[in-house]
Amino acid sequence: MKQNRPLTDLKNIGQKIAGRLQEVDIITEADLRAVGAVEAHKRLKEKYPNETLPVCYYLYSFEGALCDKHWNDIHATRKRELREEIR
């Protein structure tokens, strides 16, 4: 698996999300894997404290990108675990 791919090569990651991730020093797939979906979400929440970050748009998208799945295909149990981790 090529872990140095640009973020936009991953599922669920478009230009806007990739740009936001780059603002918090997550530039490549390897960077996202190193910090994980929860930490990436937390970094964006910290960077944009007044913005509501939809979990499906960020947290689930990051998890899906790491698992090569559409965010909506992540099992409900895993989604619940992820939501608990960001609290």
N, C-alpha and C positions, 0 to 999 in steps of 0.2 A: 504494500500500500504506500503510495506516495504521500508523505505527510507534509511536504513543503508546497502543496498546491495553494493557489490563491483561494481565499475564502469564497469567492463567487463560483468556484468550481464545485462547491459542496451543495448538497440539497438544502433547500430552504433559505439560502443566503444569497440575497440580491445585492445590488449596488448600495442601497441605503443602509442595510444592516451591516454590510462589510465596512462601509465608511464609518459607521458608529463604532464598530469593534476596533478599527484602526485607531480611533481617538483614545482608546484605553489600552493601547499597545498589544492588541491581538491582530496580527497581520496575516498569518498563514494558518493552514490547517494544524500544523504542529503546535502553534501557539494556543489555538483553541483547545486542542487535546491536552496540553499541559495544564491549563487552568480549569477546564471542564465547563459544562453548561451553567452550573449554578454560580460559579465565580464570575463568569462572563456576564451573566445577568446582574449580579451584585455590583460589578464595576460600572455597568451602564446606569444602574439605579443611582449610584453615588454621583456619577458625572451629570446626570439629569434628574436631580432630586424633585423638581416640580412637575415632571412629566410622568403620566401614568404609562407604565410599560406593560402592555398586554402579555400575559404569560405565553399565549400561543404564538405571539409574534416574535418573542425573544427566547424565553426559556425553552419552550418546546422546539423551536426552530434550531437552537443550538444543539439540543440533545439529538434531534433528528439528523442534523448535519454530521454529528459524530457517529451515528449508527447507520447512516446512509438510508434513512427513512423519511418519508414525508412526515411533518410534525403531527398530523392527524392520525397517523398509523402507530404512534407510540401507545402502548398499552395503558389503560386507565390507572392501573396500579403504579406504574412508573411515573405517570404524570402526578399522581398524588404524592409520591415520594419526593419528586422534584419541588413541588409546591411547599412541602414541609421544610425542605432544606433552605429555602430562601427566606424563611421567617426569622 
